[in-house]
Amino acid sequence: MKMTVLVLCVVMTLVGTACAKQSNSGAQPAATGAGTMTPVPAALQAKEFVTFTFTDVAVSTGGSPVLRLGFDAKNNSKDPALCDESSFSAELGDGTVLPPDSGAQNVCDPDSIDPGGTSHVVMFFDIPNGYTGPVMLLMRSSDNSLVGQGTTNLH
């Protein structure tokens, strides 16, 4: 628990620093594939039980860009895992963390993943216009512990 709080504090500090640098410059930087993903500490990585296999990665072409991530989430733990939109977030290469689009048709089928079972998932995220680069999908349990992560790239 203390490690989780420490990790959250470090991430919030990094996000705050990045926001301060942006507001001081007065200009919005263009989205690029450059940047570093916030590393997940090894102590937390050891507790990841859910693995992702991406089956569909697409960005809308009309209106505001929306990222659609389709994937299978496999539960490799000995306990059931809850799968719903509040469990997920996406982190872009510049460190921006995005919640799922709550107005979209986010789906976990089934929404409880039995040990050894798989859920077919579709999550939507509003992304910056023109963004290309890595997208790290994170899944957390109800106590905010990291239970899964996977990375895909937007070209």
Secondary structure, 3 states (H helix, E strand, C coil): CHHHHHHHHHHHHHHHHHHHHHHHHCCCCCCCCCCCCCCCCHHHHCCCCEEEEEEEEEECCCCCCEEEEEEEEEECCCCCEECCHHHEEEEECCCCEECCCCCCCCEEECCEECCCCEEEEEEEEECCCCCCEEEEEEEECCCCCEEEEEEEEEC
